[in-house]
Amino acid sequence: YPRRILYMEIRGQGIIPLTRTDDKFFTPREIEQKAAELAYFLRVPIEVF
């Protein structure tokens, strides 16, 4: 199974994993939902790539 990990990229700081690799695997829909919730909470735009 492919690993699905949610990352946050901060300009000038690099990429930070937000989910641990030993946690349950997320579906693409769950990752999208969590990313949207985090972006809303932080009041930042979201980019998916």
C-alpha positions in Angstrom: 0.0 0.0 0.0 1.3 3.5 -0.8 1.9 5.7 2.2 -0.1 8.8 2.4 1.3 11.5 4.5 0.1 15.0 5.0 2.9 17.6 4.8 3.1 21.3 5.4 5.6 23.4 3.4 6.8 26.6 5.0 8.6 29.1 2.8 12.3 29.2 3.8 11.8 26.4 6.4 11.2 23.3 4.2 8.6 20.5 4.5 7.2 19.3 7.8 5.3 16.0 8.0 2.0 16.4 9.9 1.1 12.7 10.1 3.4 10.0 11.5 4.4 7.2 9.2 3.2 4.6 11.7 -0.3 6.1 12.0 -3.2 4.6 10.1 -3.1 5.3 6.4 -5.4 8.1 5.2 -7.5 7.9 2.1 -6.9 10.8 -0.5 -10.3 12.2 0.6 -9.3 12.2 4.3 -6.0 13.9 3.5 -7.8 16.6 1.5 -10.2 17.2 4.3 -7.5 17.5 7.0 -5.4 19.8 4.8 -8.5 22.0 4.2 -9.2 22.1 7.9 -5.7 23.1 8.8 -5.5 25.8 6.1 -8.8 27.2 7.3 -7.6 27.2 10.9 -4.3 28.9 10.0 -6.0 31.2 7.5 -3.6 30.4 4.7 -4.2 29.3 1.1 -3.9 25.7 0.3 -2.0 24.2 -2.6 -2.3 20.6 -3.7 0.4 19.0 -5.7 
